[in-house]
Amino acid sequence: MDTFFRFFYEFISIFFGGIGSIAKGFWNGLVQMSNIKTYKSVLQGYQGSFNGAEWVLVGVAIAVLAIIVISILLLMFFGVRKMIRFGRSRVNQEELLDEINNLNSQVDKLLKEKNEIMAMKVSQLGLKPGEELTEEETPEGEVDTDDSRFPKLTQIDNQMKDYKVKKYPNNMTLAELIDNFRCFNASKLKLYYDAALLRSFVAGLACGRLVILQGISGTGKTSLAYAWGKFVNNDSCIASVEPSWRDKTELLGYFNEFTKKFNESDVLAELYRAGYTDDVHTVILDEMNIARVEYYFAEMLSILEMPSREEWIIELVTNGWPDDPEHILQGKLRLPENLWYIGTINNDDSTFMVTDKVYDRAMPIDINTKVTPFTCREQDAIDINSTYLEKLFISATEEYPISADSLKKVEEMDDYVIKHFRVAFGNRILKQLNTFVPVYVACGGDEVEAIDYFIAKKIFRKFEQINILFIRDEIDPFISYLNKTFGNGKMKECIEFLERIKKAA
């Protein structure tokens, strides 16, 4: 063994001797690099031989050397600091892992408590904990909402499994509908609105699925939308828009990868429930411009623009599960035809401007005045089928189409506006005009009055995006043109709008 130990000592000494030589050489190198006395001695040995230009080069050499030394020191400093930070991050990672383990332990504890509570509930049903329900005790045809990733929608399936679409004995006209709605508001809700406003509201519903009620605060915008739900005997679903809304998940909900459940919103539940019925359903987007409408509602607007209602499909999740609700196929839901969206807007500094993309697809209704309370007959809520309401809209377009004379005047006015204001409207707005005006007339209104309101809200609104200083001199001649073309004072809404923007110039 003595021989082996001597061998091992000499053998290992070679390796560690090399390490020692490296350390010694590194130390000697540092000492030599930092030996200022030697630098000074060399400089003194040559100083008598330098001329003026060479002294400049000597200064440069000393500066370069100093930069190199400082750079090495900085590299060493940052290297050490990085190593310290890396060590700290490793410690933080370990602390996070410990925290995750603690959270997992707490989750296990909570799940255990949940199971104990469920066992107590089972015992209340006359079963022993751990005993399963028999087929006779499980409601036939129902799906356990706890197992579904769409618990709210699955619950609706269970509630509506025996539901049959109700067909009401509808026989009222649009004019009667407006009169009943007005008296219902006054007698039951103590809300008072002009008949002209209600005509515009119902005609707006005929134009598309989105109506925007806008104006100053306190004039009854949300109340009108709420009253419509009460009137048709089907309470509106109210979605209070929040500033943080950025996409459709804020409106409909989202799939939680951790829980494997879809966090369903009340709006999604209303969409799903509406698909079972032929009743009129309403979703109120309260203060819809407190966030950017085109962020969270743009996809809905695009889908509702599809010409075929078979294409009104929105994707909720990327794939389908076997136990998904009945009306969700491959993660997609078809939007119901019997649901309207009513948005309310306050135009103030705390809100965002609604873009043309939204306004062009919606029907804006201004509510800026309060109506003096009046007495009206007692009127109860009505039961009305959505298909019957749409039938009334279609019949109105057939019975009260815009006259050829009025269409010609609108076309001439369009040419005038393009020439003097560089503003035009497309086929979408023209299509809406051909729906809004007949329905407004069928509701008991006047054709020119309807054209006036539509043009003011849908076309002249675009003037607000123009620098008023450039068109101020064109306003008075345009007012004269409207009076001459449509009749003196007939285009009241348009003239009031033009006068208002003229004052703002």
Secondary structure in CASP SS format (residue, H / E / C, confidence):
PFRMAT SS
TARGET T0000
AUTHOR 0000-0000-0000
METHOD secondary structure of the structure
MODEL  1
M C 1.00
D H 1.00
T H 1.00
F H 1.00
F H 1.00
R H 1.00
F H 1.00
F H 1.00
Y H 1.00
E H 1.00
F H 1.00
I H 1.00
S H 1.00
I H 1.00
F H 1.00
F H 1.00
G H 1.00
G H 1.00
I H 1.00
G H 1.00
S H 1.00
I H 1.00
A H 1.00
K H 1.00
G H 1.00
F H 1.00
W H 1.00
N H 1.00
G H 1.00
L H 1.00
V H 1.00
Q H 1.00
M H 1.00
S C 1.00
N C 1.00
I H 1.00
K H 1.00
T H 1.00
Y H 1.00
K H 1.00
S H 1.00
V H 1.00
L H 1.00
Q H 1.00
G H 1.00
Y H 1.00
Q H 1.00
G H 1.00
S H 1.00
F C 1.00
N C 1.00
G H 1.00
A H 1.00
E H 1.00
W H 1.00
V H 1.00
L H 1.00
V H 1.00
G H 1.00
V H 1.00
A H 1.00
I H 1.00
A H 1.00
V H 1.00
L H 1.00
A H 1.00
I H 1.00
I H 1.00
V H 1.00
I H 1.00
S H 1.00
I H 1.00
L H 1.00
L H 1.00
L H 1.00
M H 1.00
F H 1.00
F H 1.00
G H 1.00
V H 1.00
R H 1.00
K H 1.00
M H 1.00
I H 1.00
R H 1.00
F H 1.00
G H 1.00
R H 1.00
S H 1.00
R H 1.00
V H 1.00
N H 1.00
Q H 1.00
E H 1.00
E H 1.00
L H 1.00
L H 1.00
D H 1.00
E H 1.00
I H 1.00
N H 1.00
N H 1.00
L H 1.00
N H 1.00
S H 1.00
Q H 1.00
V H 1.00
D H 1.00
K H 1.00
L H 1.00
L H 1.00
K H 1.00
E H 1.00
K H 1.00
N H 1.00
E H 1.00
I H 1.00
M H 1.00
A H 1.00
M H 1.00
K H 1.00
V H 1.00
S H 1.00
Q H 1.00
L C 1.00
G C 1.00
L C 1.00
K C 1.00
P C 1.00
G C 1.00
E C 1.00
E C 1.00
L C 1.00
T C 1.00
E C 1.00
E C 1.00
E C 1.00
T C 1.00
P C 1.00
E C 1.00
G C 1.00
E C 1.00
V C 1.00
D C 1.00
T C 1.00
D C 1.00
D C 1.00
S C 1.00
R C 1.00
F C 1.00
P H 1.00
K H 1.00
L H 1.00
T H 1.00
Q H 1.00
I H 1.00
D H 1.00
N H 1.00
Q H 1.00
M H 1.00
K C 1.00
D C 1.00
Y C 1.00
K C 1.00
V C 1.00
K C 1.00
K C 1.00
Y C 1.00
P C 1.00
N C 1.00
N C 1.00
M C 1.00
T C 1.00
L H 1.00
A H 1.00
E H 1.00
L H 1.00
I H 1.00
D H 1.00
N H 1.00
F H 1.00
R H 1.00
C H 1.00
F H 1.00
N H 1.00
A H 1.00
S H 1.00
K H 1.00
L H 1.00
K C 1.00
L C 1.00
Y C 1.00
Y C 1.00
D C 1.00
A H 1.00
A H 1.00
L H 1.00
L H 1.00
R H 1.00
S H 1.00
F H 1.00
V H 1.00
A H 1.00
G H 1.00
L H 1.00
A H 1.00
C H 1.00
G C 1.00
R C 1.00
L E 1.00
V E 1.00
I E 1.00
L E 1.00
Q E 1.00
G E 1.00
I C 1.00
S C 1.00
G C 1.00
T C 1.00
G C 1.00
K H 1.00
T H 1.00
S H 1.00
L H 1.00
A H 1.00
Y H 1.00
A H 1.00
W H 1.00
G H 1.00
K H 1.00
F H 1.00
V C 1.00
N C 1.00
N C 1.00
D C 1.00
S C 1.00
C E 1.00
I E 1.00
A E 1.00
S E 1.00
V C 1.00
E C 1.00
P C 1.00
S C 1.00
W C 1.00
R C 1.00
D C 1.00
K H 1.00
T H 1.00
E H 1.00
L H 1.00
L H 1.00
G E 1.00
Y E 1.00
F E 1.00
N E 1.00
E C 1.00
F C 1.00
T C 1.00
K C 1.00
K E 1.00
F E 1.00
N E 1.00
E E 1.00
S C 1.00
D H 1.00
V H 1.00
L H 1.00
A H 1.00
E H 1.00
L H 1.00
Y H 1.00
R H 1.00
A H 1.00
G C 1.00
Y C 1.00
T C 1.00
D C 1.00
D E 1.00
V C 1.00
H E 1.00
T E 1.00
V E 1.00
I E 1.00
L E 1.00
D E 1.00
E C 1.00
M H 1.00
N H 1.00
I H 1.00
A C 1.00
R C 1.00
V H 1.00
E H 1.00
Y H 1.00
Y H 1.00
F C 1.00
A H 1.00
E H 1.00
M H 1.00
L H 1.00
S H 1.00
I H 1.00
L H 1.00
E C 1.00
M C 1.00
P C 1.00
S C 1.00
R H 1.00
E H 1.00
E H 1.00
W C 1.00
I E 1.00
I E 1.00
E E 1.00
L C 1.00
V C 1.00
T C 1.00
N C 1.00
G C 1.00
W C 1.00
P C 1.00
D C 1.00
D C 1.00
P C 1.00
E C 1.00
H C 1.00
I E 1.00
L E 1.00
Q C 1.00
G C 1.00
K E 1.00
L E 1.00
R E 1.00
L C 1.00
P C 1.00
E C 1.00
N C 1.00
L E 1.00
W E 1.00
Y E 1.00
I E 1.00
G E 1.00
T E 1.00
I E 1.00
N E 1.00
N C 1.00
D C 1.00
D C 1.00
S C 1.00
T C 1.00
F C 1.00
M C 1.00
V C 1.00
T C 1.00
D H 1.00
K H 1.00
V H 1.00
Y H 1.00
D H 1.00
R H 1.00
A C 1.00
M E 1.00
P E 1.00
I E 1.00
D E 1.00
I C 1.00
N C 1.00
T C 1.00
K C 1.00
V C 1.00
T C 1.00
P C 1.00
F C 1.00
T C 1.00
C C 1.00
R C 1.00
E C 1.00
Q C 1.00
D C 1.00
A C 1.00
I C 1.00
D C 1.00
I C 1.00
N E 1.00
S H 1.00
T H 1.00
Y H 1.00
L H 1.00
E H 1.00
K H 1.00
L H 1.00
F H 1.00
I H 1.00
S H 1.00
A H 1.00
T H 1.00
E H 1.00
E H 1.00
Y C 1.00
P C 1.00
I C 1.00
S C 1.00
A H 1.00
D H 1.00
S H 1.00
L H 1.00
K H 1.00
K H 1.00
V H 1.00
E H 1.00
E H 1.00
M H 1.00
D H 1.00
D H 1.00
Y H 1.00
V H 1.00
I H 1.00
K H 1.00
H H 1.00
F H 1.00
R C 1.00
V C 1.00
A C 1.00
F C 1.00
G C 1.00
N H 1.00
R H 1.00
I H 1.00
L H 1.00
K H 1.00
Q H 1.00
L H 1.00
N H 1.00
T H 1.00
F H 1.00
V H 1.00
P H 1.00
V H 1.00
Y H 1.00
V H 1.00
A H 1.00
C C 1.00
G C 1.00
G C 1.00
D C 1.00
E H 1.00
V H 1.00
E H 1.00
A H 1.00
I H 1.00
D H 1.00
Y H 1.00
F H 1.00
I H 1.00
A H 1.00
K H 1.00
K H 1.00
I C 1.00
F H 1.00
R H 1.00
K H 1.00
F H 1.00
E H 1.00
Q H 1.00
I C 1.00
N C 1.00
I H 1.00
L H 1.00
F H 1.00
I H 1.00
R H 1.00
D H 1.00
E H 1.00
I H 1.00
D H 1.00
P H 1.00
F H 1.00
I H 1.00
S H 1.00
Y H 1.00
L H 1.00
N H 1.00
K H 1.00
T H 1.00
F H 1.00
G C 1.00
N C 1.00
G C 1.00
K C 1.00
M C 1.00
K H 1.00
E H 1.00
C H 1.00
I H 1.00
E H 1.00
F H 1.00
L H 1.00
E H 1.00
R H 1.00
I H 1.00
K H 1.00
K H 1.00
A H 1.00
A C 1.00
END
